[in-house]
Amino acid sequence: MVSVHGMSASGNCYKVRLLLEQLGVPYQWHEVDTLGGETRTPEFLAMNPNGQVPVLEYEPGRCLPESGAILYYLAEGTPFWPVERLARAETLRWMFFEQYSHEPCIAVARFICLFLPPDHPRRADLPRLHVRGGEALDVMEQHLAAHDWFAGGHYTIADIALFAYTHAAADGGFDLGRFPAIGRWIARVRAQPRWLPMPSK
């Protein structure tokens, strides 16, 4: 049985948990207090020297960090990873987009709003994050206006990667009502077998 070391309220950790649930793969969940410094302990750093969650322990003592890499590892050979070459490349395209253009704005805004005090100086970053995050949502909206899914014509790990922080974007001050195609896509993801919600905090 695989083990996941993660923080339940983290979108990056939720991606892994959602895929495991939808694959029907048994797993153990080990909650990590990231805010309390548990990712900086020698024990955790031995699993991931970068000191971040999630970490998949796929065999005792053998670990794989980084949510995108974990999604690929779990999805290979399943319907969540396309067979056709271009569809695989498109899946990666959207996963790279999520990590480079989407997550740094939408996930960070959510973290600031949910986990930092109202007088924290990082709240000054929110206007900039809202602009850049809105631009990422615009890109997604344009794609979803013409496609039900992000790659391969069906639900893949690209959708899981983008769903995690998109469906919780309101936590960071984003108005998803401006993006009707994204709203319809969110409903389609939620209708997938064995879907489960992400804790807000």
Secondary structure, 3 states (H helix, E strand, C coil): CEEEEECCCCHHHHHHHHHHHHHCCCEEEEECCCCCCHHHCHHHHHHCCCCCCCEEEEECCEEEECHHHHHHHHHCCCCCCCCCHHHHHHHHHHHHHHHHHHHHHHHHHHHHHHHCCCCCHHHHHHHHHHHHHHHHHHHHHHHHCCCCCCECCECCHHHHHHHHHHCCHHHHCCCHHHCHHHHHHHHHHHCCCCCCCCCCC
